[in-house]
Structures are given as C-alpha cells and as structure tokens.
Amino acid sequence: MTYTSGAKYSQGEAFYKMRYTKTLARIAALKLAVTKKDPLFYLYCMRGYSISKKTKASVYSHSTRR
C-alpha cells in the first residue's frame, strides 16, 4: 500500500490531537497496524505523533473565556 507524503502521518497526528498519551498512541497504532497487516503503519503513526508533538499541532479545546 502506498501513501501520499503527508497522509501516512495523519493517524498519528489525530492521536495527538485527541490528547492520547504516548503509551496509548503506541497501543492504538500497534492495533491498527496488525488490523491493516501493515507493519510500517505503526512507524508512520508514531512518526506522525512525534511530529505533531514537536510542532505542537493545535489541539481542539474549549475556551474558558466568554
């Protein structure tokens, strides 16, 4: 299976935006990789998570100001 350059990291970015801890993201990525029968998916997922964490991708949150 081939991925576009940015799309292969999108699941990891989604895990970060959903505020998964690194441990939970690893478990979820591993489960998805096994389900997809694609061992590289785990690596792409975790790389996407790391990139998002490093760039501090915007995380959806409710504003406390009114």
N, C-alpha and C positions, 0 to 999 in steps of 0.2 A: 504494500500500500504506500502511496506517495502522498506527501503533504505539501502544501504551499509553505513558503518560508516562515510566515508568521503564524499560520493556523496550527502548526504542530505544537506550539507552546500555549495555545489558548485555554486548554483544560486546566493546566497548572495556574494560569492567571485567574481563572474562575475560582479555583480553590482558595487562592489568596484573597480575592475579593469577598468570598463568603466567610472569611476570617477563620479558615481551617488552621489548626496548629500544624507545624511541620510533620509531626508524627501522624496526625490524622490524614494529612495530604498524602503521605507515603503509603498508608494503608489503602486509601481510596484509589491512588494511582496504580498500585500493585493489583488491586482487584480488577480495575478496568483493563490493565494490560493482559491479565490472564483471560478475561472475558473476550477481549478482542484477538487473543492469540498473537499478540504483537509485543515482544519483549522491549523493543525500542520505545514503545509508547510510555513506559514507566520513566525512562530517561528524559524524554521530551516533556513530560508532565512536570517532573521535578525541576527541570531547567526553566520552564515557564514560571513555576512558583518562585524560584530564586531570582529570576529577572524582575518579576513583579515586586518582590520584596525589596530588592535593591533600588528600584526606581520608585518605590512606594506608590504603586498604582492606586488611583483613587478608590477608596472603599466606600460603598454606599452606606451612609449613616444618616440618622435623623438629626436635624439641627435642634439644639436646645433653645436657640433664640426664637422669639416670636415677634 
